[in-house]
Amino acid sequence: MQKNPAQCQFVTALDSIVGKWKPIILYHLLQGKPLRFNELRRLLPAITQRMLTLHLRELEEEELVKRVIYPQIPPKVEYSITEYGMSLSPILEALHQWGSAHVERKQLGKENNEQTETD
């Protein structure tokens, strides 16, 4: 029996998309075109190969990302957002907008504090 179903739903949702890189990976895949592993690495230069692999696997397990292997030599693998993953678009866009406003607010607060100290 669940003690707090609302909390459980938040935890379940956040477990699917939270991590240092998952929202950014999803953001890039939401741009529409499938991306190869190395293309994602170039878009996220600070991520390690191991971490990118781990996050892509987790997103694939959650059915948010689709992995397609083309039978050729050398093998070609592409990652794309699933139709289900597309449902995250408004959520990630809202997070992006909030993040932008939050950064601006913090910057203004920092500038106001610096101004107060010089007065």
MOZI-V256392 format. One record per residue. SS is DSSP state (@ for helix, = for strand, . for the rest). PSI is psi as a letter, one per 20 degrees, with the letter a starting at -180 (999 if undefined). OMEGA is omega in whole degrees, 0 to 359 (none if undefined). Layout:
# MOZI-V256392
SS_PSI_OMEGA / SS_PSI_OMEGA
This chain:
# MOZI-V256392
._p_181 / ._p_179 / ._h_182 / ._n_184 / @_h_180 / @_g_179 / @_g_180 / @_g_179 / @_h_176 / @_g_181 / @_g_179 / @_g_180 / @_g_182 / @_h_178 / @_h_182 / @_h_189 / @_i_185 / ._q_181 / ._r_183 / ._h_189 / ._h_186 / @_g_180 / @_h_180 / @_g_175 / @_g_179 / @_g_178 / @_g_181 / @_h_180 / @_h_178 / ._i_179 / ._i_170 / ._g_185 / ._q_176 / ._q_181 / =_q_174 / =_r_183 / @_g_182 / @_h_174 / @_g_177 / @_g_178 / @_g_179 / @_h_179 / @_h_181 / ._m_188 / ._h_182 / ._i_182 / ._q_176 / ._q_179 / @_g_180 / @_g_182 / @_g_178 / @_g_178 / @_g_181 / @_g_181 / @_g_178 / @_g_178 / @_g_180 / @_g_179 / @_h_177 / @_g_178 / @_h_179 / ._i_180 / ._k_177 / ._h_181 / =_q_179 / =_p_178 / =_p_179 / =_p_178 / =_p_178 / =_p_183 / ._n_178 / ._r_179 / ._p_355 / ._q_181 / ._q_178 / =_p_179 / =_p_178 / =_q_177 / =_p_178 / =_r_178 / =_q_177 / ._r_176 / @_g_177 / @_g_178 / @_h_178 / @_h_180 / ._i_177 / ._i_184 / @_g_181 / @_h_180 / @_g_180 / @_h_177 / @_g_178 / @_g_177 / @_g_178 / @_g_180 / @_g_179 / @_g_179 / @_g_178 / @_g_179 / @_h_181 / @_g_178 / @_g_179 / @_g_180 / @_g_179 / @_g_180 / @_g_178 / @_g_178 / @_g_179 / @_g_179 / @_h_179 / @_h_178 / @_g_177 / @_h_179 / @_g_180 / @_h_181 / @_h_181 / @_i_180 / ._999_none
